[in-house]
Amino acid sequence: MSHLRRLRFSLLLLLLALMLALAGCHADETATPALPSAGNDAAKYGATEPGGAGMGEDQWLLVMPDDGPNAVIDHIRSAKKSIRFKIYLLTYREARNELIKAANRGVDVKVLIDKEPVGGGESNAESYQMLKEGGVDVKWAPGAFKNVHEKSLVIDDRLALIATFNFTHGSFSRNREYALVTTRANVVADVAAIFDADWAGEGVRVSADSPLVVSPENSRERITGLIQGAQKSLWLEEATLLDEDITRALEQAARRGVEVRFISPNRDDNDVAAENLARLAAAGGQTVRLDDPYVHAKVILADGKQAFVGSENLTFTSLELNRELGIITEDEAVIERLAFTLAQDWARAGGEQTSPKPPAGVISWRDAEKYAGQEVTVAGTIVHTYDSGKVTFLNFDDDYRNTLTIVLFPDSYDAFPQKPARYFKDKQVQVTGKVKMYEGAPEIVIDDPAQIQVVGGYPTSAAPAPAARSDSAPPAPWQDAGEHVGETITVAGAVARTYNSGKAAFLNFDEDWRGKFSVVIFASDFDKFPRPPDELYLHKNILVTGKIKEYKGAPEMIVESPEQIEIVGDAQANAAPTTVAASPPKGVVPWQNAGDYAGQTITVSGRIIHTKNIGSITFLDFGKDEDDFVAIVRAEDYANFPAPPAELYDGKKVWITGEISTHKGAPQMALHSPQQIQVFD
């Protein structure tokens, strides 16, 4: 073997070894458990990919209206090379604008739009004209189909979205809708190939091993097969049920003992599917109608293991005459979120809970929902608490709105050494009681203090307070945050972009945020802030203090309190001239003069003429105008007061002591305990 051939052979072996190593790394990534846990920071980010992490590494589920339009529009904004967009109805202004912006920055944007959607022809004509004039390559969908009802998006040949929703305001704000987003190369390539064939007016062939469900090619076969293959359960959330063969397949499944649940929209007495739904109920299926959100979904969950998500309605036209696109997946992350949402909607619509027999021993708090309507004993660690003044909530997960809640009322508080919100925080407990469903989530109400027992304490779940900023150590520019991973520092920068996924808010310092420093605030901490963090800090110059971590190769800082963030100016305005604050007074300051002492600790006098409790914060007003001085008490401090502050201090003449800050130009003082207030009447 010549020297050159030996060299080539060695290089081939090296390349093969590298490919195997990369494949092993990818296998490790996809093996990450999808089930969220309180100790996994990444799991707290929720199910939407833009602005943070998704529930799956390469495939995840979007849920509308929960995730909102930015979960989709951000993908359009991210395009660098190409966009393929096929849609039935397009009226959402931001989507049209972003498609035009993408075309103007050099992205190859192609849009196929249906010419005659039911009730939306004029709107689509307007969108067609706007896109065309804006530089987008737009075509009417091919006439080979009754309608092109598909809703798909392919970005840069790297990401595909397969949706149940049109791009309309109602789809994002009022409807129950879903989309599967994937970066799996084979699926992305297939979705792109179908688009290209329709763009060229050519036929398509779908391979037998493709997960795609395509009308009119294979959708009847694939959806019928999914129904007929179910052994234990079929959960459907569908806009309608009009196809005779599909109705019969569901009836047969119910008769052979499969638990069939069908969630449909509430159309009062005008539902043309009423007869078929009645047939399904007569066969043993369970049907409910959901008022809100409006069901426009097209999803099926079989045996909790396989899920269909797509544009196909259960009608003859949709399966046989339209161009439609869906997908069948077994991805655990997608299944988890779909099952959870379906269970919520089922309970919200009044669906009968089919709970297993109650266990004899103690169960995990995560399993409580399975035993709705029954008495159980659950165990877990309380990681989140909230005292509203009228009720206390104890939660086992930072996602407290969607997981088990323990509810205690004030008449039981005296049975505990401290207020329950403080006493049970970070404690391992066992709770016995009846599991009830409230707004789609399980809860146990404590009627007798003996129902809840502390069995251990786990203070490690409480995050340490961030180190105070040292004036001798200047803030690091946000661009340098990645050099301080593992350190607690103060970072300076202007917030250029924010995103709220519902589970977390992200503060970004560059419009092109990917791979760059972000500040993350989880939903469990939103109530600590006077306004939603994504609104409060947008376009502000800030100093933010905390520990720098690395997530998916990018630096981030998790913020749990507004005390970690200092607003130092407006990023969109010229810096205001520096003003010199008055010297701290020796006596008491009338409330009208409080604004003269911003940044200083003083005592203010006046009468509280109005109070308001919005749940997350209580306002104690000294004047009638919005820019008058106000004292605030945040919900996290309610437990420090003997009664709700709004009731304690309404109409009272007081002296209050604390640091003066400003909010929207108005002076305010945060009160953390009754020791800061002296009442004179």
C-alpha positions in Angstrom: 0.0 0.0 0.0 1.5 3.4 -1.0 2.1 6.2 1.4 -0.8 8.2 -0.1 -3.2 5.3 0.1 -2.2 4.6 3.7 -2.8 8.3 4.5 -6.3 8.2 2.9 -7.2 5.0 4.8 -6.1 6.5 8.1 -8.1 9.6 7.4 -11.2 7.5 6.7 -10.8 5.6 10.0 -10.4 8.9 11.8 -13.6 10.3 10.2 -15.5 7.1 11.0 -14.5 7.3 14.7 -15.5 10.9 14.8 -18.9 10.2 13.3 -19.5 7.4 15.9 -18.5 9.7 18.7 -20.9 12.3 17.5 -23.7 9.8 17.2 -23.0 8.7 20.8 -23.3 12.3 22.0 -26.6 12.7 20.1 -27.9 9.5 21.7 -27.0 10.9 25.1 -28.9 14.1 24.4 -32.0 12.5 23.3 -32.0 10.1 26.3 -32.7 13.1 28.6 -35.9 12.3 30.5 -38.8 14.4 29.3 -40.7 14.4 32.6 -40.1 17.7 34.4 -38.6 17.6 37.9 -38.3 20.4 40.4 -34.5 20.1 40.5 -33.9 20.3 36.7 -33.5 23.9 35.6 -34.0 23.0 31.9 -37.3 21.3 32.6 -38.7 24.6 34.0 -38.5 26.3 30.6 -41.8 24.8 29.4 -42.7 23.4 26.0 -41.9 26.2 23.6 -38.5 26.3 21.9 -38.2 30.1 20.9 -36.7 32.0 23.8 -35.5 28.9 25.7 -35.7 25.2 25.6 -38.4 22.8 24.4 -39.6 19.7 26.1 -37.9 17.5 23.6 -34.4 17.7 22.1 -35.5 17.5 18.4 -39.3 17.4 18.5 -41.8 19.3 20.7 -45.4 20.3 21.0 -46.9 23.8 20.9 -50.2 24.4 22.6 -52.4 27.4 21.8 -53.5 29.7 23.2 -51.1 28.8 26.0 -47.9 29.4 24.1 -49.0 32.4 22.1 -48.0 33.6 18.6 -44.4 34.3 19.3 -43.7 30.6 19.8 -44.4 30.4 16.0 -43.4 33.9 14.7 -40.0 33.6 16.3 -39.2 30.8 13.9 -39.9 33.0 11.0 -37.7 35.7 12.5 -34.9 33.2 12.8 -34.8 32.3 9.1 -31.4 32.8 7.5 -31.8 31.2 4.1 -35.3 29.9 3.2 -38.9 29.7 4.3 -41.6 27.5 2.9 -45.0 28.3 4.2 -48.3 26.6 3.2 -51.5 27.9 4.8 -55.3 27.8 4.5 -56.1 31.1 6.1 -53.7 34.0 6.7 -54.9 37.2 8.5 -52.4 37.5 11.3 -50.6 40.8 10.7 -47.4 40.1 12.5 -46.9 36.9 10.5 -47.3 38.8 7.2 -45.0 41.5 8.3 -42.3 39.0 9.4 -42.5 37.1 6.1 -42.0 40.4 4.2 -39.1 41.4 6.5 -37.4 38.0 5.9 -37.7 38.4 2.1 -36.2 41.9 2.4 -33.2 40.6 4.3 -32.5 38.1 1.5 -34.3 35.0 2.7 -35.9 32.9 -0.1 -39.6 33.1 1.1 -42.1 31.0 -0.7 -45.8 31.0 0.3 -48.6 28.8 -0.9 -52.0 30.1 0.2 -55.5 28.8 -0.4 -57.5 31.0 -2.8 -61.0 30.2 -1.6 -61.0 29.3 2.2 -64.5 29.2 3.7 -65.4 32.7 4.9 -61.8 34.0 4.3 -61.4 34.6 0.6 -61.2 38.4 0.8 -58.7 38.2 3.7 -56.4 35.8 1.8 -56.6 38.0 -1.3 -55.5 40.9 0.8 -52.6 38.9 2.3 -51.6 37.6 -1.1 -51.4 41.2 -2.4 -49.5 42.4 0.6 -46.9 39.6 0.4 -46.5 40.0 -3.3 -45.9 43.8 -3.0 -43.6 43.2 -0.1 -41.2 41.0 -2.2 -42.5 37.5 -1.1 -42.7 34.8 -3.8 -46.4 33.9 -3.3 -48.6 31.6 -5.2 -52.2 30.4 -5.0 -52.3 26.8 -3.9 -52.8 24.3 -6.8 -56.3 23.6 -8.0 -55.9 19.8 -7.9 -57.5 19.8 -4.4 -60.8 21.1 -3.2 -58.9 23.2 -0.7 -55.3 23.3 0.5 -56.1 23.1 4.2 -52.5 22.2 5.2 -50.8 24.4 7.8 -47.0 23.9 7.6 -43.8 25.9 7.9 -40.2 24.9 6.9 -37.3 27.1 8.1 -33.8 26.8 6.5 -34.4 23.1 5.7 -33.6 22.5 9.4 -37.0 22.9 11.2 -40.6 22.0 10.3 -43.8 22.9 11.9 -47.0 20.9 11.3 -50.0 22.6 12.8 -53.7 22.4 13.4 -54.1 26.2 13.3 -54.5 28.9 10.7 -52.5 32.1 11.1 -55.2 34.2 12.6 -55.6 36.2 15.8 -58.3 33.8 17.1 -56.1 30.8 16.4 -53.4 32.2 18.7 -55.6 33.8 21.4 -58.9 31.9 21.6 -58.7 28.5 20.1 -57.4 25.2 21.4 -54.8 24.4 18.8 -51.6 22.3 18.5 -48.5 22.1 16.4 -45.6 19.7 16.3 -42.2 21.2 15.7 -39.4 19.0 14.6 -35.7 19.3 13.6 -35.5 15.6 12.6 -33.8 15.8 9.2 -35.9 13.1 7.5 -39.2 14.6 8.6 -38.1 18.2 7.6 -37.0 16.9 4.2 -40.3 15.2 3.6 -42.4 18.2 4.5 -40.2 20.4 2.3 -40.5 17.8 -0.6 -44.3 17.9 -0.4 -44.2 21.7 -0.4 -41.9 21.7 -3.5 -44.2 19.3 -5.3 -47.3 21.4 -4.7 -45.4 24.5 -5.6 -44.5 22.9 -9.0 -48.0 21.4 -9.4 -46.6 17.8 -9.3 -47.8 14.7 -7.5 -46.3 13.4 -4.3 -45.6 9.9 -3.0 -45.3 9.2 0.7 -43.0 6.4 1.7 -44.4 3.6 3.9 -42.0 4.4 6.7 -42.7 8.1 6.8 -44.5 9.3 9.9 -46.4 11.9 7.8 -50.1 11.7 7.4 -51.0 13.3 4.0 -54.4 13.9 2.3 -55.5 12.6 0.0 -52.6 10.1 -0.2 -52.7 8.1 3.1 -54.6 10.0 5.8 -57.6 7.7 5.9 -55.4 4.6 6.1 -53.1 6.1 8.8 -55.8 7.6 11.0 -58.1 4.5 10.7 -55.1 2.3 11.6 -54.3 4.4 14.6 -57.9 4.0 15.9 -58.1 0.3 15.1 -54.7 -0.4 16.7 -55.7 1.1 20.1 -55.9 -1.5 22.9 -56.7 0.6 26.0 -57.5 4.2 25.3 -58.3 6.7 22.5 -58.4 10.4 23.5 -59.5 12.8 20.7 -59.8 16.6 20.6 -61.5 17.4 17.3 -63.3 20.2 15.6 -65.9 17.8 14.2 -66.8 14.2 13.4 -68.5 13.7 10.1 -66.8 10.9 8.3 -68.8 7.7 8.3 -65.9 5.2 8.3 -64.1 7.0 11.1 -67.3 7.2 13.2 -67.8 3.5 12.7 -64.1 2.7 13.7 -64.5 4.7 16.9 -67.8 2.9 17.7 -66.1 -0.4 17.3 -63.2 0.6 19.5 -65.6 1.6 22.3 -67.5 -1.7 22.0 -64.3 -3.7 22.3 -63.6 -2.0 25.6 -61.3 0.8 24.6 -61.8 4.0 26.6 -62.8 6.5 24.0 -62.9 10.2 25.1 -64.0 12.8 22.5 -63.7 16.5 23.2 -65.5 18.7 20.7 -66.4 22.4 20.6 -69.7 23.7 22.1 -71.7 24.8 19.1 -75.0 24.7 21.0 -77.7 23.1 18.9 -76.1 23.8 15.5 -73.5 21.0 15.5 -73.8 18.9 12.4 -71.7 16.3 14.1 -74.3 15.8 16.9 -75.7 12.7 15.4 -72.3 10.9 15.0 -71.3 12.0 18.5 -74.5 10.5 19.9 -73.8 7.3 18.1 -70.3 7.2 19.7 -71.9 7.8 23.1 -74.4 5.0 22.5 -71.5 2.6 21.7 -69.9 3.4 25.1 -67.7 6.3 24.2 -67.6 9.4 26.3 -68.2 12.8 24.7 -67.9 16.3 26.1 -68.2 19.8 24.7 -65.6 22.4 25.7 -66.7 26.1 25.9 -63.3 27.7 26.3 -60.9 27.6 24.6 -62.8 26.9 21.4 -61.8 23.5 20.0 -60.3 23.8 16.5 -57.8 21.0 17.3 -57.3 17.8 15.3 -55.4 15.5 17.6 -55.6 11.8 18.7 -53.8 10.1 21.5 -53.8 6.3 21.3 -52.9 4.2 24.4 -50.9 7.1 25.7 -48.1 6.0 23.4 -48.9 7.3 19.9 -50.2 10.8 18.9 -51.6 12.3 15.8 -51.3 16.0 15.2 -52.3 17.7 12.0 -54.7 19.7 9.8 -57.0 16.7 9.0 -60.5 17.0 10.2 -62.5 13.8 10.6 -64.5 14.5 7.4 -64.7 12.9 4.0 -63.6 16.2 2.3 -60.6 16.5 4.6 -59.4 12.9 4.1 -60.2 12.5 0.4 -60.3 15.8 -1.4 -58.1 18.3 0.4 -54.4 18.7 0.7 -53.8 18.1 4.4 -50.7 17.3 6.5 -50.3 15.7 9.8 -47.8 13.4 11.7 -47.9 10.4 13.9 -45.3 10.4 16.7 -44.3 8.3 19.7 -42.0 11.1 21.1 -42.3 11.0 24.9 -42.1 14.7 25.3 -44.9 15.3 22.8 -47.0 12.6 24.4 -46.5 14.0 27.9 -47.7 17.5 27.0 -50.5 16.4 24.8 -51.9 14.0 27.5 -51.6 16.6 30.1 -53.5 19.2 28.0 -56.2 16.7 27.0 -56.7 15.8 30.6 -57.1 19.4 31.6 -59.6 20.1 28.8 -61.5 16.9 29.6 -61.9 18.0 33.3 -62.7 21.6 32.3 -65.5 20.3 30.0 -66.9 18.3 32.9 -65.7 14.9 31.7 -66.2 11.9 34.0 -63.0 11.0 35.8 -62.2 7.4 35.4 -59.8 7.0 38.4 -58.2 3.7 39.4 -58.8 2.2 42.8 -57.1 4.2 45.6 -53.8 2.7 46.7 -53.3 1.2 50.2 -50.1 3.1 50.9 -48.5 6.5 50.2 -48.2 7.7 46.6 -46.1 10.4 44.9 -47.8 13.8 44.6 -47.2 13.5 40.8 -49.8 10.6 40.7 -52.6 12.4 42.6 -54.5 13.3 39.4 -55.0 9.7 38.6 -57.2 9.3 41.8 -59.5 12.3 41.3 -62.5 12.0 43.5 -60.8 9.6 45.9 -59.0 9.9 49.2 -55.3 9.2 49.1 -52.1 10.0 51.0 -49.5 11.8 48.9 -45.8 12.5 49.7 -43.4 15.1 48.4 -41.4 18.3 49.2 -43.1 21.7 49.2 -41.1 23.9 46.9 -43.5 26.8 46.5 -46.0 28.5 48.8 -48.3 31.5 48.6 -50.5 33.2 51.3 -53.2 35.5 49.7 -54.3 36.6 53.2 -57.5 34.5 52.8 -56.0 31.1 51.8 -52.6 29.4 51.6 -51.4 27.3 48.7 -48.6 24.7 49.1 -47.1 23.3 45.9 -44.7 20.4 45.1 -43.5 21.9 41.8 -42.6 25.3 40.5 -45.2 24.7 37.8 -47.8 25.3 40.5 -50.7 26.2 38.2 -50.8 22.8 36.6 -49.8 20.4 39.4 -51.1 19.3 42.8 -51.9 22.1 45.2 -52.6 21.7 48.9 -55.1 24.3 50.1 -55.3 25.6 53.8 -57.7 28.2 55.2 -56.9 30.7 58.0 -59.0 28.8 60.6 -56.3 26.1 60.7 -53.3 28.4 60.9 -53.1 28.4 64.7 -52.4 24.7 64.7 -49.0 25.2 63.2 -45.9 26.8 64.8 -45.8 29.5 62.0 -48.0 30.6 59.2 -48.3 27.6 56.9 -46.6 29.4 53.9 -43.4 29.6 56.0 -43.7 26.5 58.1 -44.1 24.1 55.2 -41.7 25.7 52.7 -38.9 23.2 51.8 -40.4 20.5 54.1 -41.1 17.0 53.1 -44.7 16.2 53.9 -47.4 13.6 53.8 -50.9 14.8 53.0 -54.1 12.8 53.3 -57.4 13.9 51.7 -59.7 13.8 48.7 -58.3 14.7 45.4 -60.5 17.3 43.5 -60.0 18.9 40.2 -60.0 22.7 40.0 -59.5 24.5 36.7 -57.9 21.4 35.3 -55.4 20.7 38.1 -55.6 18.5 41.2 -55.9 19.8 44.7 -56.4 18.6 48.2 -58.2 20.9 50.7 -57.1 20.6 54.3 -60.1 20.6 56.6 -58.3 19.2 59.6 -54.6 20.1 60.4 -54.0 16.4 61.2 -54.3 15.7 57.4 -50.8 17.2 56.8 -47.6 15.9 58.6 -44.0 17.1 58.2 -41.7 14.1 57.8 -38.5 15.8 56.8 -36.8 19.1 55.8 -34.9 19.9 52.7 -33.6 23.4 52.9 -31.2 22.8 49.9 -34.1 23.5 47.5 -34.1 27.1 48.7 -31.8 29.1 46.4 -29.2 31.3 48.1 -29.7 35.0 47.9 -27.5 36.6 45.2 -24.3 38.2 46.5 -24.6 41.9 46.9 -23.0 44.0 44.2 -19.6 45.4 45.2 -18.9 48.9 44.1 -15.3 48.0 43.8 -16.1 45.4 41.1 -17.6 47.1 38.1 -20.4 45.4 36.3 -19.5 43.1 33.4 -20.8 43.9 30.0 -23.5 41.3 29.0 -21.3 40.3 26.1 -18.6 39.1 28.6 -21.1 37.1 30.8 -19.9 33.8 29.2 -16.4 34.4 30.7 -17.9 34.1 34.2 -19.7 30.8 34.2 -20.0 29.5 37.8 -19.5 33.0 39.3 -21.9 35.4 41.0 -21.5 38.7 39.3 -23.4 41.9 38.2 -24.0 42.2 34.4 -24.9 45.4 32.6 -26.8 45.8 29.4 -29.8 47.1 27.5 -32.7 44.6 27.2 -33.4 44.5 23.4 -35.9 41.7 23.4 -38.2 39.8 25.8 -40.3 36.6 25.5 -42.8 35.1 27.8 -43.6 31.5 27.2 -46.1 31.3 30.0 -43.6 29.1 32.0 -40.7 31.5 31.9 -39.8 35.1 30.8 -36.6 35.7 28.9 -34.7 39.0 28.8 -32.4 39.1 25.8 -29.7 41.7 25.1 -29.6 41.2 21.4 -32.4 40.7 18.8 -30.4 37.8 17.6 -30.5 36.1 21.0 -29.5 32.6 20.1 -26.3 31.5 21.7 -26.0 34.7 23.7 -26.5 35.8 27.3 -30.1 35.7 28.7 -31.8 36.4 31.9 -34.4 33.8 32.9 -37.3 34.4 35.3 -39.6 31.4 36.0 -43.4 31.8 36.2 -43.3 30.7 39.9 -41.6 34.1 40.6 -43.7 36.3 38.4 -45.9 37.4 41.3 -42.9 39.0 43.0 -42.6 41.6 40.3 -44.9 44.6 40.1 -45.6 43.9 36.4 -44.8 41.0 34.1 -41.0 40.9 33.8 -41.1 40.8 30.0 -43.0 44.2 30.0 -41.2 45.7 33.0 -37.6 45.4 31.6 -38.1 45.7 27.8 -35.9 48.5 26.4 -34.4 49.2 29.8 -30.8 49.6 30.8 -30.3 47.2 33.7 -27.8 45.9 36.2 -28.6 42.3 37.1 -26.9 40.2 39.8 -26.8 36.5 40.1 -24.9 33.3 39.2 -23.9 32.7 35.6 -24.8 29.2 34.3 -24.4 27.6 30.9 -27.5 26.2 29.1 -27.1 24.6 25.7 -23.8 26.4 25.1 -25.1 29.9 26.0 -24.6 31.8 29.3 -27.7 32.6 31.3 -28.7 33.9 34.8 -31.8 32.8 36.6 -33.4 35.6 38.5 -35.8 34.9 41.4 -36.5 38.4 42.8 -36.8 42.0 41.5 -34.1 42.8 44.1 -31.6 41.2 41.7 -32.4 43.7 38.9 -31.8 47.4 39.0 -33.2 49.7 36.2 -30.6 52.4 35.5 -32.2 54.1 32.5 -34.3 53.8 29.4 -32.4 52.1 26.6 -34.3 54.0 23.9 -33.9 57.5 25.2 -30.9 59.7 25.8 -29.6 59.6 29.3 -31.3 62.1 31.5 -29.1 64.6 33.3 -28.0 63.4 36.7 -29.8 65.0 39.6 -28.4 65.3 43.1 -30.8 63.8 45.8 -31.6 65.8 48.9 -29.7 64.9 52.0 -31.5 62.4 54.2 -33.9 64.2 56.5 -33.5 64.1 60.3 -37.3 64.0 60.9 -40.4 62.9 59.1 -41.1 63.8 55.5 -44.7 64.6 54.2 -45.7 62.1 51.5 -45.8 64.8 48.9 -42.0 65.3 49.2 -41.0 61.6 49.2 -39.9 61.8 45.6 -37.0 64.1 46.6 -35.3 61.3 48.4 -35.1 58.5 45.8 -32.6 55.9 46.8 -32.6 56.9 50.5 -34.2 55.4 53.6 -36.6 57.9 55.2 -39.8 58.1 57.2 -42.8 59.3 55.4 -46.0 60.6 57.0 -49.6 60.8 55.5 -53.0 59.2 55.4 -53.7 56.1 53.2 -56.7 57.2 51.2 -57.1 54.1 49.0 -55.9 50.5 49.0 -56.0 47.8 46.3 -55.0 44.1 46.4 -54.4 42.6 43.0 -53.3 39.2 44.4 -49.6 39.6 43.6 -49.2 43.0 45.2 -51.1 45.4 47.5 -51.0 49.2 46.8 -51.4 51.7 49.6 -52.1 55.1 48.0 -51.4 58.4 49.7 -52.7 60.6 46.8 -55.3 60.4 44.0 -53.1 60.7 41.0 -51.0 57.9 39.4 -47.7 59.8 39.9 -48.4 60.3 43.6 -46.4 58.5 46.3 -47.5 54.9 47.0 -46.5 52.1 49.4 -46.5 48.5 48.1 -46.6 45.2 49.8 -45.7 42.1 47.7 -47.5 38.8 48.1 -44.4 37.1 49.4 -44.6 39.4 52.5 -48.3 39.0 53.2 -47.7 36.3 55.8 -45.7 38.9 57.9 -48.8 40.9 58.5 -51.6 39.9 61.0 -54.3 40.6 58.4 -54.3 41.6 54.7 -52.5 45.0 54.4 -55.3 46.4 52.3 -57.7 45.9 55.2 -55.2 46.8 58.0 -54.2 50.3 56.7 -57.1 51.6 54.6 -57.9 55.2 55.8 -55.2 55.2 58.4 -52.9 58.0 59.2 -49.4 56.5 59.3 -45.6 56.9 59.4 -43.8 54.5 57.2 -40.1 53.9 57.0 -38.1 52.4 54.1 -36.2 53.1 51.0 -37.7 55.4 48.3 -37.6 54.0 44.8 -39.3 55.1 41.6 -41.6 53.2 39.2 -42.6 55.0 36.0 -41.4 58.2 37.5 -43.6 57.9 40.6 -42.0 57.5 44.1 -42.8 54.3 46.0 -41.7 52.4 49.1 -41.8 48.6 49.5 -43.0 47.4 52.9 -41.9 44.0 54.1 -43.2 43.9 57.7 -45.6 45.8 60.0 -42.5 47.0 61.9 -42.1 49.6 59.1 -45.5 51.1 59.8 -46.7 53.2 62.8 -50.5 53.8 62.9 -51.9 56.9 64.6 -55.6 56.3 64.3 
